[in-house]
Structures are given as C-alpha cells and as structure tokens.
Amino acid sequence: MRQQEYIGIVRGLAKQIFEGINGLKTLQAEWNALDYLNTLPDGIEQNTGITAAEVGAVVFATADALEATLAAGHATNLARLL
C-alpha cells in the first residue's frame, strides 16, 4: 500500500503549500496595517539573524510570485488534491 501512502503524502504537502501561500498573502494586510516596513524590528532569540527586510521579502515578493504561479494553473493542480 506504499502507493496509497505516497498519494496521501503528496496531498498533505499540496495542502501545506496552498495554506502557506494563502497565509502569507493574509499577512500582507497585517504588515500594512501595522506599518511593519517602518516598525518591525529585526529578529531576536529564536529569530536572531533574520532581518525585517528578509521577512518583508517573503511576505510580499515571494508570496506574490507564488500567487502568480497559482494563477498560471497550478492552483487547480493543488486544489484537485485538497
């Protein structure tokens, strides 16, 4: 039954991708509302070494690029497995 397990693993990962992209897009509103461009400090403790600019790049540039990939037909591919 490895093949069925394999399908299940792919479905789970597809769901994580879909939820991750949608989660990042949702966080754009918080970034804007709280003016994180100007107020988000660089990471400390478990986030040491992570800059606010790096976080912003993921929340906007990367999330937008991934959303464009979804719009190019890949959202359908993922949604079929959800």
N, C-alpha and C positions, 0 to 999 in steps of 0.2 A: 503494500500500500504506500510505498515511498512516493509514488506519483501523485496520489491524492494529498499527501502531506506537502509535497512540493507546490501544488496548486494553492493550498492553504497559506503557505509561507509567502508566495507571490501576492496573494490577495491582501495579506496583512501589511506587507511592505507598501503596496499600492495605496492602501488606506492611510498609512503614515505619511506618504508623500503628499497626497491630496490634503490631508488635515494640516500638515506642516506649511504648505503654501498658503492655504486659506488662513491659518493662524498668523503668519507673517503679514499678510495683507490686512488683517484686522488690527494688528499692532501699529500700522501706519497712522490710524486715527489717534491713538494714544500719543504717539510721537509728536504729532502735530498739535494736539490739544494741550499738551504739557510742555511744548517748546523744547523738546529734548535736543534739538540742534544746538541750542544755547545753554541748556541746563543739565543735561545728562553727564555725570562725571565718568571718568574712566573707571574701569573695574578695580575692585579691591578684594582681598581674601580669595575665595574660590574663583573670582573673575580677574585676578591680577594678570596684567599683560594684555587685557582686552581694552581697546580704546573705544570711546563713544563713537568715533568716526567709523570704526570697523563694524560696530553694531548697526549704525545707520545704513551702511552699505548693504548689509544683509536685509534689513527691514525694507529698504527701498529698491536699490539696484538689482539685487539678486531676486527678491520676491517678484518684482515687475518682469524680469527676464523669464522667470519660471512661469508666471501667469501668461506671458506671450507664447511660451511653449505649449501650455494647456490650450490656449485659444487656437493653436495651429492643428488641433485634432487630438492631442494627447489627453485632454480631459475626458473625451469619450472612451479612450482606451482604459484609463483608470476607473472611470465610473462603471464600466461594464463588470468590473471585478468587485466593486463595493457591495 
